[in-house]
Amino acid sequence: MEASALSSLSSSLLGKLGECGIGVVVLSGGNAVPTMLLGRPHNDVARRVAQYRLSLDGDFCRRFSRAIVEAKLRTQAAFLAERGDSEPRSRYLLTLSLQRLAMTMSSDLAFVIGYDISNPRRLLRVHREMCKHATPLAYSIFLLVGSEAAKDRCLEEIESLIKPPEDDVRCYALPARGFQGRVGRASRPAGIVWTGLPAAIV
């Protein structure tokens, strides 16, 4: 709080500030020595001791730092989404930035899974099973966003449906900050946007 030189503080206000543990620094004149009014010093000491102990707690420091960084990332993502709506010419670059932020904020991994199935019936069964685990990017290419365990479960289910000597299924892990782009028709209907999918290159 900053007040002008002509301001006055009543004793009742100073008392209330002291009760709340709020200290006051009074600066009067250019060369005057600052006057400090401290509220409940014993509480300040206890607070500082508690803060010091927490600073030595590695788990708390990691959780606290993560919460601060996540809050900043969420704010940045909201800003980029707002700018994307108001600046169509920059929407592609802003969408790429949103994708990178989403990958940074998420602990999930991303995998591209593709297949070549020789039998039409097996092809239909594989496609139906893949739709339970991942998002189709094309007719036989899917994006799976999840853990290593989720990817392994998906591949185990697919393995039970194919004939290895005749069919081919491949899975590639995507780098967290790698480039993702799309040329041509979107995999989602018009009006539905998922920042986890590649943005159109325009």
SULZI-V517056 format. One record per residue. PHI is phi as a letter, one per 40 degrees, with the letter a starting at -180 (* if undefined). OMEGA is omega in whole degrees, 0 to 359 (999 if undefined). NEAR is the number of other C-alpha atoms within 8 Angstrom. Layout:
BEGIN
phi=[PHI:PHI]
omega=[OMEGA:OMEGA]
near=[NEAR:NEAR]
END
This chain:
BEGIN
phi=[*:b:b:c:c:c:c:b:b:c:c:c:c:c:c:c:c:c:c:c:g:c:c:b:b:b:b:b:g:c:b:c:c:c:b:b:b:b:c:f:d:c:c:c:c:c:c:c:c:c:c:c:c:c:c:c:c:c:c:c:c:c:c:c:c:c:c:c:c:c:c:c:c:c:c:c:c:c:c:c:c:c:c:c:c:c:b:d:c:b:c:c:c:c:c:d:c:c:c:c:c:c:c:c:c:c:c:c:b:b:b:b:b:b:a:b:b:c:b:d:c:c:d:c:c:c:c:c:c:c:c:c:b:a:b:c:c:a:c:b:b:b:b:b:b:i:c:c:c:c:c:c:c:c:c:c:c:c:c:c:b:b:b:d:c:b:b:b:b:b:b:b:c:c:c:c:b:c:c:b:a:a:b:h:c:c:c:b:c:d:g:b:b:b:c:c:c:d:c:c:c:b]
omega=[179:180:181:182:181:182:177:179:181:179:179:178:178:178:179:177:178:179:180:179:182:177:181:175:182:177:182:179:184:184:183:176:181:176:183:175:184:178:177:182:182:176:177:180:180:179:181:179:179:178:179:180:178:180:178:181:183:181:179:181:179:180:182:179:179:180:180:181:180:178:178:180:178:178:179:179:178:179:181:179:179:179:179:178:185:182:182:183:181:187:181:180:178:178:175:179:177:178:180:177:180:178:179:183:183:176:180:176:180:181:171:181:178:182:174:185:187:184:183:180:178:179:180:180:179:180:180:180:180:180:177:187:190:181:180:174:177:185:182:179:184:174:178:177:183:182:175:180:178:177:180:178:179:182:177:178:180:181:180:184:187:170:185:179:186:186:182:177:182:181:181:176:179:175:185:183:181:179:174:181:181:174:179:187:178:180:178:177:180:179:178:183:174:185:177:179:179:178:178:177:183:999]
near=[2:3:5:5:5:4:6:4:6:6:6:6:8:9:8:8:11:12:9:7:12:9:10:7:8:7:8:8:5:4:4:7:6:8:7:8:7:10:11:9:8:6:8:9:8:8:8:8:8:8:8:8:8:9:9:7:8:7:6:9:11:8:8:8:8:8:8:8:8:9:8:8:10:8:8:8:10:8:8:12:11:8:10:12:8:6:8:7:5:8:11:11:7:12:13:11:9:12:11:10:10:10:12:8:8:6:6:8:11:12:12:12:12:10:10:8:11:8:6:7:6:11:10:8:9:11:9:8:10:12:9:6:9:10:9:11:9:7:5:10:11:13:12:12:9:9:8:7:6:9:11:8:8:10:8:8:9:11:9:6:9:10:7:7:4:7:11:8:8:7:8:7:8:9:6:9:6:6:4:8:8:9:7:5:4:8:7:6:6:5:4:6:5:5:10:7:7:9:11:10:7:4]
END
